[in-house]
Amino acid sequence: MNPSRPGAQPTCCAPARPPIDAPAVTRSTTARADPHVIQTPIPLAGGEFSMGDPFGEGYPTDGETPTHPVRLAPFAVDPTAVTNTEFAAFVAATGHTTDAERYGSSAVFHLVVAAAEKDVLGQATGAPWWLAVRGADWNHPEGPRSDLTGRLDHPVVHVSYDDAQAYCRWAGKRLLTEAEWEYAARGGHHGRRFVWGDDLVPNGEHRCNIWQGHFPTTNTLEDGHLTTAPARSFEPNDYGLWNLAGNVWEWCNDWFSPYYYKRSPAENPLGAPFGQARAMRGGSYLCHASYCHRYRVAARSSNTPNSSAGNLGFRCARDLTT
């Protein structure tokens, strides 16, 4: 699919879980986070920037236009997405059960499934490279025959929006708004196509973990990774933030609407007042210009709050008092 064509759906990025019944769970968290485990956020001054796609390259159904001025209050943001080490500490402290565990399955990319045939439950509609795998969760990213060996410093995956919110409560933090995410990703620069500039591979150097080759069957691994990379891979942006393009999608706090930019307030926009899906930003290791050009800094996507997949994580923020 050409990136400028309409019709790309969130399923290609991370498949949506249908609204089916699952055992009830209490999301409140009373345990306190160990400050030696969680990240120290980087303070950002806030201010005005131009939000949206100035190149006209986005999917029309994603609503990346019109570009519009946004003014943000100061806030702080974690240098990386939440890692497996951090999430493991949260689970150990709280006993939290993720949505993937409660539902009994999660979405795994077809080339990396580590499960018995009986545990592969089917393909995602419209995206056959996604397989529902019984026993896939944050601690078993490819299925029950996988684990986190060698990946404790990678971003946690198979976490839903609701799981991310539970972690944030434990850590004394929150999710970023979409506007905060884009401001942070731009790193103080205006009008760039990517986090680092306008060229995807400047001087032949890969700057993010996305797909190379022919999607979804052949990844030439030119950037060194088939699935997740360590959370501190490549180079940070000029705010000291890592992997804001590719690697894993990051949940934002906003309800998603493709029409929101047409009526978004200029001061500290919070997203649509209601909706069916929450915003996601940044793209993932599966993004490729042939079908999902969403590793651009203005790109947007969304998914239902109970959905999880092997390329879906999150990053935390915190308010700053002035």
C-alpha positions, 0 to 999 in steps of 0.5 A: 500500500502506498503511504499516501493512500487512504484505507490503512487500518489499525489492524496492520499495526497491532490487531484490535481485540474484540469486546469479549467477556473476560474475568473481572479485574480491579485496576487500582494499585496501592503498592508503591514503586521502588524508585531504584527500578523506575526511570527518572523522567527528563523535564521538558520546558513545554511551549509552542510547536506546530503539530501534524504532518506538513508534508501531506504524507499521512493516511487521510483516515488517520487525521494527521492534518491540518497542522496547527499550533499547540502550546504545552505546559512543562512536563517530564517524560521518561527517556525510554519506553517501559522495559521488561525489568521495570514491568516485572518489578511492577508485577512482582509488587502488585500481582497485576494480571495483564489483559493478555493473561486474562483473555488467554492470548495475544497477537504475535507476528507470524515469523516468530511464534514459539508455541504448539500448533494447538495454541495458534488460534487464528489470523487477524482479519485483514492482517494474516501476519498477526496470529492469536497465540494462546499463552503469549503475554509480556513474559512470553512475547512469542508464545508459551515456549518463549521467555525474556532471556536476553531481553530484560532491557527491551521494551515490554510488549503485550500490554494493553492501554489499561495495563499501561495505566495500572503501571503508571499509577504504581509508578506515580506517573501517567501516559503522555497526551498525543500532543506531548508525545509529538512535542517530545519526539520532535526534540525541539525541531520544527517540521521534520519528517522523522525524529532525526530529520527528513531522510530515513537513512541519512548517510546510509545509517539506520536510525530506528528499528523498522522492517527492511525487505519485503513485508511480511515475509523477508526482513533483511535485518539491515538495522539488526533486529527482527523484533524488539531492540533494547530500549536504548538503541540507536541514538537519542533525540536532542531531548535525550529520548530514545526510540521514538520511531519504530521498535514498539508502538507507544500508548498515549492517553487520548481517545483517538479521533481522525477529526480532532485536529480540526477542532483541537484547542491550542492549549494543552489538548487532551484528545477527543472527549470520548471514543472507542480506541486510544491513540498510539504513536511512533510505529514499530519494528513491523512498519514499512513504507509499503503498507505502514508509513507510521514511523514519521513523527506526525503519524498516528494510529489507535487501538481498543484499550483492551488490545495487546500485541507483540509490538505494543508498549508505552512510555510514561510522563509526569506533570511538573509544578511551576 
